């Protein structure tokens, strides 16, 4: 059974940094993308960053230059380094893995609160 577990969220002041982790357990084949999404209270879930099987990176415009996505294949873990955090980055952050055969896996999320 595949499980994704996010960690690293918390409360931080504006301008600070956090590093989120998403550890996957179980066997996942034909991974297409590892993706971070976020959902702020009262808003729809939005894309934050992704890394594909070839290492290609993609970022939402709102986080470019501040956030960095990376992965450790040996640990089956994907990371999101978040620097220069702003109050508008406050949200629950979710990890997603999607596969070439159309399967999606989601974590339960980790909350991030950025105080002004």
N, C-alpha and C positions, 0 to 999 in steps of 0.2 A: 504494500500500500504506500503510495507516494504522499509525503507530507512536506509542506514548505513552512518554515518557522522563521518569522522576522524577529529581529531584536535590535537594540541600540537606540530606540526612540527615547524621548524624554523632554524635559523643560530646559530651554537654553535662552540666553539673552540675544537680542538682535546683534548681528555681527559675529556670533559664535559659530561653532562647528559641531557636527555630529556625524557619526559613521554608522550607517545601518547595515545589517547583515541579513542575508536570507539563506538559510541552510536547508538543502533538500535531502530528504531521506527516501529510500526506495529507488527502484530502477526506472529511469526515464529515458526512452529511446528517441532518436531522431529529433533532438531539440532544435528548434528553429530560432527562437528568441528568448532571452531572459530580460524581463521588463519590470521596471518600477512604475507604479501608478500612485496617485494620492487622491484623497477625497476630503475636502474641507467641509465643515458643518453646513448643511443646507445647500451644498453644491454637488454637481455631478463628479464622478470619478474622472480624473484626467491623467493623460500620459505624462511621465516625467523623463524617463530615460530608458534606453534599451541597448543590449549588446547581442549581436547575432552569433551564429555558430562560427563564422569566420572572423570574429573579433570586431566587426564593424559597429560603430557607435552612433547613437542618435539621441538628441536631447530636445526637450521642449525649449522654446525660445526664452521662456521665463527663468530657466535655470542654467542656460549656457554660460560657461565661464565661472560658474560657482559650484556646480555639482559634477562629480565624476563617477561613472559606473565602471566597475571592474569585476572580474571573476577569478576564482581559484578552482580550476577543474578538479584538482586532487582532493579538495575539501568539499566539492559539490556545493559551493557557496558563491553567491553574488553579493557585491557590496555597493553601497551608495555613499560616497563621501560628500558631505554637504558643508560647504564653507560660506561665509558671509551671509548667514541666514537672516531672513527678513520675517516680520510678523505674517506676511501673506504666504509664507511657506508652511504655516500651521495647518496640519492635516493629519489624517491617518494614512500611513504609507503602506502600500501593499506590493508584495512580490508576485510576479506571474511568470510561469514558464509555458510556452506554447510549442507544439510539436509539428512536424511536417505532415502528420496524419490527422491533424485537426483537434488534438486533445489540448485542453487548457487546464493548468493547475494553478491554484491560488493559495496564498497564505491568509492568515486571519488579520494581519495588519499590526503595525506598531505606531502608536501615536507620537506626534512631534508637536510641541508647543513652543513658539518663539515669542518671547515677551519683548515689548518695546521699551 
